């Protein structure tokens, strides 16, 4: 038995979404975290093996300590069902680069949550899983807006506003995106904390920038519904310039964004927490290969392609 969850990109609106403005995000279904379940009759308890992070968790029992994200996830699923840990081994694997704005943490949590439920022969509804993944995100990432868990659990493009019900997105024409990885891990918690300090120190400068990002997202929502790809590209560029002002870009991100635009992308911007991690470029289907090559030549450690529809 295998459970899984995808990576995600933020098309527009990161950082401002923490302050209540809308953002648009989409799953990257080709990049996934997986959890393989083997039922063990001869042992009592649950063993989690996370080879990517060189971790084997001790068998989880009812009152294990909960300072670890994986243990915390298991505990939340067990208490949701009010059941003891199943006798099983769950092997976690993730093809999603860590600390790079692609939501690897939330994807691993979602895959593990699904796997624990499957090992107990229970059905874990997406609404409940979404709450559980958000709890784990809160413990380990400070003040998450909730966008990562939402797009990853439902695996659909979303128009997201913090603390508001899920809204799926209306997409008029499918989007081809090339994702470029700077290869430089960056902790979202740090970038979000720095933006918060900047906001508190200079509210008169920062608040209007956040509001402008909010307007970019509203316009992007309309252009997406109309299928106007070139207008959407321009909005992504505007969003990137506003993110620069929030100090969350980096030299490597700037190089990749410039290379994508020179290579013919409609628009390009950092995606996620920034300061490193990944950027995205909106491209015509026949320029995917060209933009990929341009990104690799500009120093990308890897590129991924995804279609949003
Ligand atoms: O996890 P990341 O790096 O994709 O960042 C999430 C987006 C932020 O807006 C920067 C933070 C948040 O909680 O929404």
Boltz pocket constraint, residues with backbone or C-beta under 6 A from the ligand:
constraints:
  - pocket:
      binder: B
      contacts: [[A, 10], [A, 13], [A, 14], [A, 15], [A, 16], [A, 17], [A, 18], [A, 100], [A, 101], [A, 102], [A, 103], [A, 143], [A, 144], [A, 145], [A, 146], [A, 147], [A, 148], [A, 186], [A, 188], [A, 192], [A, 271], [A, 272], [A, 273], [A, 274]]
      max_distance: 6.0
